[in-house]
Amino acid sequence: MRVAVGSKNPLKRRAVVAVLKRVRPGAAVAAVEAVSGVSATPLSNAETIAGAARRARAARDQTGADWGLGLEGGMARIAGRWFTCVWCAVWDGKRETVGGCVHCEVPPAVVRGIVSGGREMGDCMDDLTGLRRTKRRMGAEGILTAGLVDREKSFRNAVLYALAPRITAGYYRKR
């Protein structure tokens, strides 16, 4: 099986490789640049899912892989508060499956930078912490939980949730 990840971000690729070792041992994973077509930081679950889906389709189209996987991070407003979100889409040319996770409240300064300033969450988190390139390392999840959860683990969970209808297909058949 060949799988293409719609991003060159090493965290996303490592997450997909880790999951596929358990779910589809022997799968070959390639990472390709794929445009999400959404905001720098998507501001809803719907927009974040759309970005993941576009990445998945583009990755498969570019490579001819069996599956294209797209991972996208964003924010969603829930009960009047802003939370992080991560979504994964898997596209096989006929069917798309989607899974998501990570709802950690976003600090007000980061929300302002994203909503009012149109900036990317990673840049805002860099400013908040004084660190650089945090989105390619621990991500907001790692920073906001003092390292107890990291971004790669969040991506792994989103990939697993997106693969659930493929892992346990019998539960998803129409009855």
N, C-alpha and C positions, 0 to 999 in steps of 0.2 A: 504494500500500500504506500502511495505517495501522498504527502500532506504538505500544503503550502500555507505559511503564516503571512498574513498581509501586513507585515511590519518588520523592520530591521532592528527593532528594539530588542536587545539581548535578553531582557527579562521575559518578554512575551515568548520568544523562541524557547528559552529554557523551560518555561512553564508548560508549553505544548509538548516538548520532548519528554518531560517528567511524567505527564499524564499518559501519553501514548505508550511509554514503556510498560505501563500497567494495563492499558486498555487494548492496544494494538501493538504488541511486541514486534519489533522488526520494521516498523513503519519508518520510512525515510522522510525527514522534515527539512524543508527549504524555507528560507525567509526572504521575502521580496518586498520592495516598497509598494505600498498601495495607499491611495488617497482615500480618506474617509468621507470627504465631501460635507463634513459637519463643522461646527464652530471649533475654535482652538480648544475650548472646554465646553462640550455639549451641556445644555442646561435643562435636560429632562431625560427620563428613562427612554422615552420614544426616540429622541434625537441620538442618544448614545447607542441604542440598538441599531438605528439606521446606519450609523458610522461603522459599527462592527459588521453589519451585513454587507455594506459596500466593500469593506476590506476583504471579507471572505470571498465574495464573488470575483473581485479583481485578482486576488491571489490565485484562485483556481484558473481563471481565464488566462493569466500570464504564463502559467506553468503547465497546464493540462493535468494537474494533480487530481487524485481521486477526490480529495476533500480540500476545500479552501477554508481556513479559519481566520476570523477577524476578531480582534480584541480591541475594545474601546473603553476608555475611562471618561467619566464626566461627573456632573452633579445633578441632583434631583431635589426639588422642593417638596417636602412631605410635612404635613401638619404645620405649615408656616416656617419650617426650618430647613436649611440646606444641608444635604448629606452627599458624601461621595457615592459613586456607583461604578461598577465594572460590568460590562456585558461581553459575551462571546457569541458569535454566530458561526455555524458550520454549514457549508454549502457543498452539496455533492453533484450539482447540476440538475437535480430534480426536486430536492427537498432541503429546506432550511430548518435547522434546529437552533434554539437560542437558550442561553442560561445566563444568569447574572447573580451578583452578590455585592457585598461590601456597602454597608450603610453606616458610615462613621460621620458624625457631625463635623462640619467644616468651620474653622475659626472665622469670626467676623471680618478680620483684615483680609483674609484670603477670599472670602465671598465678595467683598467690595472690589478687590483687584480683578476678579473674574467678571462679575455682573456689571459693574460700572466701567471698568477699564478694558474689558474685552481680552484680558490676558489669559494665558494658559495656567492651569493649576500648578504645574511643576515650577514655573517661574515664580509664582506667588509663594509657594512653599520654600523655594530657595531664598527669597527675600525675608520670609518670616524667620528662617533658621540661620541665615548667613552661610549656608552650605551651597554647593553647586551640583547641578545635574541629579538632583534627588529623584526625579521621575525615572531615571535609569538605574536607580539603586533601591533604596528602601521605600520610596514613594510616600504619599501623604499618610497611608495606612501605617507605615513603619514609624514615621515621625510622630503621629498623633497617639500611637500606642506605646511610645518609648521602646520600639523594637520588638514588641511582643507579637505583632503581626507584620509581615512584610508584603510588598507589592507582588512579588513573584508568587507567594502563597495565594494571594487574592486572585491572580490570573489563573492559577491551577484550579482553584475551586470553580471559577466561572467556566473554564473549559470542561470540567467534569459535569457541571450542570447542563451545559449545552449538549454534551454527549449522552446524557441520561436516556433520551428516547432511542438512542442507537445501542446503548449498553443493555437496556432492559426493554427491548422493542415490544415484547409481548404485552406489557402493561399499557402501551400506547395505541394498540390496535382498536379499531371501532368494534363495538360489540352489539 
